[in-house]
Amino acid sequence: MDKKATLHLGDGRSFEFPMLAGTTGPEVVDIRTLYGKAGVFTYDPGYLSTASCNSTITYIDGDQGVLLYRGYPIEQLAQHCDFLEVCYLLLYGELPSAKQQAEFVGMVTHHTMVHEQLARLYQGFRRDAHPMAVMVGVVGALSAFYHDALDISSPEDRSICAFRLIAKMPTIVAMSYKYSIGQPFVYPRNDLSYTANFMRMMFAVPAEDYKVNQVLVRALDRIFILHADHEQNASTSTVRLSGSSGANPYACIAAGIACLWGPAHGGANEACLEMLEEIGDASKIGEFIRKVKDKSSGVRLMGFGHRVYKNHDPRAKLMRETCHEVLNELGLHNDRLFKLALALEKVALEDDYFVSRKLYPNVDFYSGIVQRALGIPVAMFTCIFSLARTAGWIAQWQEMIADPEYKIGRPRQLYKGATRREVKLIAQR
Ligand code: CMC
């Protein structure tokens, strides 16, 4: 028998709603008919208890520390796949065969260049602008360059947009970096892998090519995999909400980038590294932790805590391993900030404030240290995150547009403002 939930309103009225079950995870109460039947809304700021869509892409069990992309555990994907295989998986639902992978890589590789006019767009930005500010502008502008395939009702056009975004993001991110340091743009090279090509576009200069180091390429590729998707987080929900109006995917991804930039979301690894610099020395950890625990200070332990993971963030463990690999490869195991981070993590994990609130290191606690060791400046960290998350954003956008139940997103509110009143003429106010 179909399960139902009954809502008693306290005024004698009660209503039944269907319960819907997914393949795993909590069941949901389908309240779509609530307002029509009962004339009331639900109140859920921050969406703590709201499933905003149905999805087959990513599953998280925050209590168990589980993250699955299309059913595959993140640990196995990080170990056995590269980022483009993961992109294929997110977009099409299955891991590619060797032939499919070759075709996909070929397609992405042959879309990495950007329109030459787009390169000129950068000149309009100040050199000292934050690269994320530039990214929001440049990615939003893509619809002005690639309007040949913008019919979102056409699966073919949607697929072309997805290829273009995944292929061009490394070029756009690297150009944002080169522009900020006053170096010439480096064009993509088709004989390199996706991630090696990105590193070369970031670090090569006309006077000297970039020597690819496979350990470092693998580390960055892993960062891409770990950040590729994360279910209905703030930026993904932003992409979906923007896209629900029929807006073009480049505009939607630009909106996602703007949301990701916030320090409570993608800006956390940048904030985490700044925090480590500010603490400066292991002897100051006690003082810093006292400040974090004093609510009036407004200071948080960046890289700790997560809305969904309340046991551990599986990505944090993988990132910690990668951190060791990279620092060993570069002979940096005595790195000051890395040692400080390890000491800070230990103190926090033994402190009742963090234990009782289930606050554990999240992926950003170590990803900043890895990126810094790779030579990526702090201001670029969130751009790297946006590059990786574009795969998830575009997969989620595609899923939404193809969903027969898709509707424009339109939350309601609990109004607490003035009730109706009359306007007085200015002389009488
Ligand atoms: N440092 C100190 N206290 C914290 C922290 C922290 N990092 N995170 C949460 N708390 C406390 C918070 O003050 C509250 O305490 P109390 O119950 O006494 O009022 C309690 O823990 C619950 O916090 P919350 O703000 O209700 O939790 P949330 O689920 O809304 O916030 C979060 C999640 C990620 C915004 C928050 O943990 C945070 O600000 N962390 C630091 C920023 C960070 O590392 N963000 C990256 C998230 S991972 C990247 C991604 O997936 O996008």
Boltz pocket constraint, residues with backbone or C-beta under 6 A from the ligand:
constraints:
  - pocket:
      binder: B
      contacts: [[A, 230], [A, 233], [A, 263], [A, 264], [A, 265], [A, 266], [A, 268], [A, 292], [A, 299], [A, 300], [A, 301], [A, 302], [A, 303], [A, 304], [A, 305], [A, 306], [A, 307], [A, 308], [A, 357], [A, 359], [A, 362], [A, 363], [A, 364]]
      max_distance: 6.0
